[in-house]
Amino acid sequence: MSINSLLEKLDDFLDLSKHKQKEKHKKLKKIIKKLKGKRLELEEAIIKECRADDTSDRCHDLMKERKVVSRLIKKARKHDKSN
């Protein structure tokens, strides 16, 4: 699943009313789980890519993508705790 589709799902969830947020709690947990999986995949790719050349554009792009995914996880957890 791509980051854009996960981001759309997260935004859809955050735009719902409080009542619907409680109903969709399980979906939020699934999104977090998928984001964590994506972060692990990125970490493995970073290790593999940066081992060869840590100054490459691909390496930097992967690090930026991992940072975005980590922030999405943090945002989702923060919102989950506020319910």
N, C-alpha and C positions, 0 to 999 in steps of 0.2 A: 504494500500500500504506500502510495507516495505521501510526502510531507504535506503537500497542498490539500489532499483529501482529508488527512488527519486534522489539519488546521481548520478546514471548513467544518468538520464535525465538532471540533472544540468550540468554534465560534457559535455554531448553532445551539450548542448546549448552553453556553454562557448567556445567550439572548433569551432563554426561556424564563417563564415566571417561576417563582419559588416552588409552587405546587408541582409544576412539571419537572423542575430540577430534581425533586425528591424521587419522582417516578423514573427519571432517567439516570439515576445514580449508578446503576450497573453499567450503563453504556459509557459513562465517564471512566469507570474503572477499566473497561476494555480499551478505551482510547489510551489511557495511561500505560497500560500493559504493552500495547502496540508501539507506543512512543519509546518505551524502555527497550523493546526489542530492536527498534530502528537505531537507537543510540548505541547499543551493543554492536550491531552490524557496522556502524560508522567507526566505532573504536577499533574494530578488527581491520577495517579497510585503511584507517589512518596508520596503524602499526605497519601494515604491509606496504603501503605506499611510501610512507616517510622513512622506512628503513632503507629504501633504495635511494631516495633523494628528498631530504627534508626541506628543501627550498623550492620544490616544484609547485606549480599553480594548483595542480590536482590535490596535493597534500593540504595546502592552505584552504582550498574550497571545502574539503572534507571536514577540516577543523571548524570552519565557520558553520557548516551545516549541523555538526554535532552541538555547537553552542546554541543554535536556534532550537534544536530539539530539546536540549536540556532546559532552556527557558520555557518552552511550551509545557514540559512536565512540571516545572515549578509553578507555573501559572495554573495548571489544572489542579495540582495538589492544594494550592492556596485557596482556590475557589471551592474545592471539595470540603475543606475544613471549615469554610465560612457557613456552610449549610447547617 
